[in-house]
Amino acid sequence: MKSNYKELGQFIRQVDVRNKDLKVERLLGVSVQKKFIPSIANTIGTDFSKYKVVKKMQFGYIPDTSRRGDKIGIALLVEKECIISSSYTVFEITNTTMLNPEYLMLWFSRDEFDRYARFKSHGSVREIFDWEQLCKIELPVPPIEEQVKIVRRYKVITDRIELLQKINRNLYQAIRLAYKRVLKDKNVNYLQQLLKDLCSKIGSGSTPKGGKDTYITDGVTLIRSMNVLDYTFSYDGLANISEGQAKALKNVEIHQNDVLFNITGASVTRCCITPINVIPARVNQHVMIMRPKAGIYMSLYIMCSLCDAKNKSKLLGLAQSGSTRESINKQELENFIIDVPSTKELDKFGAVTSIIYNNIQINIEEIRKFNLVLKYIKD
């Protein structure tokens, strides 16, 4: 063990306080993003007196790791007390002058912790990362003053990220309003046009040979359905493939201003524009590329059209018409009709929304860089 590394077990203890008097009503769960979130469980007829109480600055975690991919659900409660299912383990730090709870949560947020927890999980029916294994974790424990400084630096950055995300939510709303304003303008004439007539290319990719096992740390970006959200692109979980695999997917190479559209699964119909900083890139079989002939203004308009509630409802109807999982094929997307305004009106729409969208991309890039700094702080 390194000189400043210590076993976690000497700093923590389990807490098992039940909600016997039913005074606590706020029911939460723990997400794989390591946050306490409102529970979505069906609680009709549930006896909440058996639920565990979590107080501010206490931790909760679910030992079962088999259904959470590569993540373990663990979180620090930073707000008022709540209750959680009795299947969770609640614990606290015994001496906060030796170990800061928020510093410990930074350690739990590391990818290496998730990998360690999965490696140490055991069980024949469901894999669990039990209390004994948690206590055996070794982590650096610098002087408490240094821990507090690390947490403070982390908070400055996370507060900045939160502000940028709030700004972007408002900017996305501005884009939606600009699109609705065009649709509601009675002086605007529209033509109903097929997507295939507006685009020079519509096509999806495929799974690289060897699948996920062949993903590498550095290489050509592979965009998957998890990266395509409505109006925005997510960098979480971006995969990378080798030059050889990318060459095999040359027909689905991403270009600037390409519109990305999820065609299958739980994220079907989500749509955004490719950010320039992931180019060159490829897409897998769950993502469709649409390459508008008329540049960024048409890209923005198509994205807004496909994210609009009315068109999304139609697209979901197409996706649900199959006998298996929800999906939309190339032909269905090519023949999907949207209302397109005149070139003059499209230019007016694009002139406004492109400025807004550029500001969104600047903020996203800043957030991405801040997240890299956060990862450095946690590591």
Sequence and secondary structure as in RCSB ss.txt:
>XXXX:A:sequence
MKSNYKELGQFIRQVDVRNKDLKVERLLGVSVQKKFIPSIANTIGTDFSKYKVVKKMQFGYIPDTSRRGDKIGIA
LLVEKECIISSSYTVFEITNTTMLNPEYLMLWFSRDEFDRYARFKSHGSVREIFDWEQLCKIELPVPPIEEQVKI
VRRYKVITDRIELLQKINRNLYQAIRLAYKRVLKDKNVNYLQQLLKDLCSKIGSGSTPKGGKDTYITDGVTLIRS
MNVLDYTFSYDGLANISEGQAKALKNVEIHQNDVLFNITGASVTRCCITPINVIPARVNQHVMIMRPKAGIYMSL
YIMCSLCDAKNKSKLLGLAQSGSTRESINKQELENFIIDVPSTKELDKFGAVTSIIYNNIQINIEEIRKFNLVLK
YIKD
>XXXX:A:secstr
  TTEEEGGGTEEEE  B TT     BEEE TTS EEE  S  TT  GGGSEEE TT EEE SB TTSTT   EE
E  SS EEE TTSEEEEES TTTS HHHHHHHHTSHHHHHHHHHH B SSS B  HHHHHT EEE   HHHHHHH
HHHHHHHHHHHHHHHHHHHHHHHHHHHHHHHHHH TT  EEEEEHHHHEEEEEE    TTGGGG  SSSEEEE G
GGB SSSB  TT EEE HHHHHHTGGG   TT EEEE BSTTTT EEE  GGG SEEE TTEEEEEETT HHHHH
HHHHHHHSHHHHHHHHHHHTTSSSS B  HHHHHT EEEEE HHHHHHHHHHHHHHHHHHHHHHHHHHHHHHHHH
HHH 
